[in-house]
Amino acid sequence: MEEFQVKDKTLAPQGHLQIEWASAHMPVLTQIKNRFSKEKPLKGLTLGACLHVTKETAVLVDALIAGGAKVALCGSNPLSTQDDVAAALAEKGVHVFAWRGQTTEEYYRCIDKVLDYKPTITLDDGADLVGTLHSKRPGALASVKGGTEETTTGVVRLRAMDNAGSLKYAIIAVNDAYTKYLFDNRYGTGQSTIDGILRATSVLLAGKNFVVCGYGWCSRGIAMRAQGLGANVIVTEVIPTKALEAAMNGLRVMPIAEAAMIGDIFVTATGDINVIRKEHMQKMKDGAIIANSGHFNVEISLKDLEGLSTAKKTMRPNLEEYILKNGKKLYLLAEGRLVNLAAAEGHPSEVMDMSFANQALCVEHMAKTAKMPPKVYTVPKDIDETVAELKLKAMGIRIDELTPEQRKYLSTWEMGTT
Ligand SMILES: NC(=O)c1ccc[n+]([C@@H]2O[C@H](COP(=O)([O-])OP(=O)(O)OC[C@H]3O[C@@H](n4cnc5c(N)ncnc54)[C@H](O)[C@@H]3O)[C@@H](O)[C@H]2O)c1
């Protein structure tokens, strides 16, 4: 069986430095790794992971290996792999099959290679590995005890499988832990999406009309950070309560058909399909910039953009100019893929510290628990709370404890107006 496949093994020294830098900013995961080294809770397990191959993922992989596991890893997006990190992981003995700039066929071939290792536990980000396992490689299901899922879109897909009665093993929705989505999706995506847009375009955000499609956890973060840089943020939504929240946070809310006419920069983060499509592109201003930070590259209709265009050229890395039949120019970032991972480095290590601490502890939970019935599970509350406690401690923040009187007061009903 092939041991690994990466772009360039000579990039390993830089990759090791990147991992060292990330690790220094991931104190919670480092503590877990140290405990895993002693207790070896994952001894004898093979883990099959489909995650963005970044420096932070490498720190997670280090912790899992310290726990005694063997790890096979592929990327969860064709454009998000950091090739130096992949090379370093290969040098550490990880069965890594990932490089930046894969074709769709190469992407799925790498998932297949991970499944060839017959994982006991899967770690997925977007549910492509789980989907492939169920639809094309059912033979590999027999060895699987359980799995984890990192992102909203993956959890949505897994719940659909669960509801259809198709899910064949238990999966913990790591995304749905408080210590995941409240921080990773909001502050992580918020900061790194702006980072990706700036690295790709280098434009000034102050004074721009910045349209954010969606007002969920990721899009709230993006809107918040764009506002902080002086952009005029406009939100589009389909859920009334979220639209209302955006309005009361001082943002303009309108349908995308109206926003299309006035936006300078557009970012989608909805987990939905064709949110920006032909009729919106036709109305956009000359020079408008379009990016996506949702999981899949389906939020902006690339088919429509190609169909409307007569020519395109690459202006800078991750910045493609499309010339429309009417002479107007539109600019697409990172091929419509996750702009924060493709044009920048993904979430900062500090936030992935919490997401991946949840991953490591959920994998340990799966390893120690008897095989659970096939279903999508929430992260056990004690894991979520442990991650929050460890993170606060690492940040040097102390909080209050309830006094016995307060504990009693909060658990009784007798005392009212005094
Ligand atoms: N870029 C990253 O690194 C990163 C990180 C975490 C999650 N994600 C992905 O980002 C996407 C959003 O995740 P989330 O956690 O914010 O989900 P969420 O469910 O909290 O928010 C999505 C929002 O989009 C809205 N929406 C759906 N269709 C819409 C449409 N047509 N127009 C306008 N709004 C619409 C929904 O009503 C919802 O409020 C998912 O694909 C998720 O997997 C990306």
The ligand as a Tripos MOL2 file, in Angstrom:
@<TRIPOS>MOLECULE
LIG
   44    48     1     0     0
SMALL
NO_CHARGES

@<TRIPOS>ATOM
      1 N1        -14.5720   28.9540    6.1150 N.am      1 LIG1
      2 C1        -14.4160   28.1440    7.1400 C.2       1 LIG1
      3 O1        -13.3110   27.8820    7.6030 O.2       1 LIG1
      4 C2        -15.6250   27.5430    7.7730 C.ar      1 LIG1
      5 C3        -15.6390   27.2730    9.1490 C.ar      1 LIG1
      6 C4        -16.7930   26.7230    9.7150 C.ar      1 LIG1
      7 C5        -17.8850   26.4630    8.9020 C.ar      1 LIG1
      8 N2        -17.8150   26.7120    7.5530 N.ar      1 LIG1
      9 C6        -18.9300   26.4770    6.6390 C.3       1 LIG1
     10 O2        -19.6400   27.7050    6.4840 O.3       1 LIG1
     11 C7        -21.0040   27.4490    6.1670 C.3       1 LIG1
     12 C8        -21.9090   28.1570    7.1780 C.3       1 LIG1
     13 O3        -21.7030   27.6030    8.4710 O.3       1 LIG1
     14 P1        -22.4000   28.2370    9.7650 P.3       1 LIG1
     15 O4        -21.8790   27.4790   10.9260 O.co2     1 LIG1
     16 O5        -22.2790   29.7080    9.7360 O.co2     1 LIG1
     17 O6        -23.9160   27.7990    9.4820 O.3       1 LIG1
     18 P2        -25.2430   28.4630   10.0770 P.3       1 LIG1
     19 O7        -26.3150   27.4580    9.8620 O.co2     1 LIG1
     20 O8        -24.9970   29.0070   11.4430 O.co2     1 LIG1
     21 O9        -25.4960   29.7310    9.1120 O.3       1 LIG1
     22 C9        -25.8670   29.6510    7.7850 C.3       1 LIG1
     23 C10       -26.8520   30.8110    7.5350 C.3       1 LIG1
     24 O10       -27.0350   30.9740    6.1340 O.3       1 LIG1
     25 C11       -28.4030   31.2830    5.9270 C.3       1 LIG1
     26 N3        -28.7790   30.9840    4.5380 N.ar      1 LIG1
     27 C12       -29.0600   29.7830    3.9740 C.ar      1 LIG1
     28 N4        -29.3780   29.9370    2.6740 N.ar      1 LIG1
     29 C13       -29.2740   31.2720    2.4230 C.ar      1 LIG1
     30 C14       -29.4930   32.0550    1.2640 C.ar      1 LIG1
     31 N5        -29.8610   31.5110    0.1110 N.pl3     1 LIG1
     32 N6        -29.3100   33.3900    1.3630 N.ar      1 LIG1
     33 C15       -28.9540   33.9700    2.5440 C.ar      1 LIG1
     34 N7        -28.7450   33.2780    3.6640 N.ar      1 LIG1
     35 C16       -28.9080   31.9360    3.6190 C.ar      1 LIG1
     36 C17       -29.1210   30.4110    6.9430 C.3       1 LIG1
     37 O11       -30.4360   30.8960    7.1610 O.3       1 LIG1
     38 C18       -28.2180   30.5420    8.1450 C.3       1 LIG1
     39 O12       -28.5810   31.6210    8.9810 O.3       1 LIG1
     40 C19       -21.1290   25.9280    6.1840 C.3       1 LIG1
     41 O13       -20.9190   25.4460    4.8740 O.3       1 LIG1
     42 C20       -19.9820   25.4940    7.0690 C.3       1 LIG1
     43 O14       -19.6150   24.1530    6.8780 O.3       1 LIG1
     44 C21       -16.7230   27.2860    6.9920 C.ar      1 LIG1
@<TRIPOS>BOND
     1     1     2 1
     2     2     3 2
     3     2     4 1
     4     4     5 ar
     5     4    44 ar
     6     5     6 ar
     7     6     7 ar
     8     7     8 ar
     9     8     9 1
    10     8    44 ar
    11     9    10 1
    12     9    42 1
    13    10    11 1
    14    11    12 1
    15    11    40 1
    16    12    13 1
    17    13    14 1
    18    14    15 2
    19    14    16 1
    20    14    17 1
    21    17    18 1
    22    18    19 2
    23    18    20 1
    24    18    21 1
    25    21    22 1
    26    22    23 1
    27    23    24 1
    28    23    38 1
    29    24    25 1
    30    25    26 1
    31    25    36 1
    32    26    27 ar
    33    26    35 ar
    34    27    28 ar
    35    28    29 ar
    36    29    30 ar
    37    29    35 ar
    38    30    31 1
    39    30    32 ar
    40    32    33 ar
    41    33    34 ar
    42    34    35 ar
    43    36    37 1
    44    36    38 1
    45    38    39 1
    46    40    41 1
    47    40    42 1
    48    42    43 1
@<TRIPOS>SUBSTRUCTURE
     1 LIG1         1 GROUP 0 **** ****
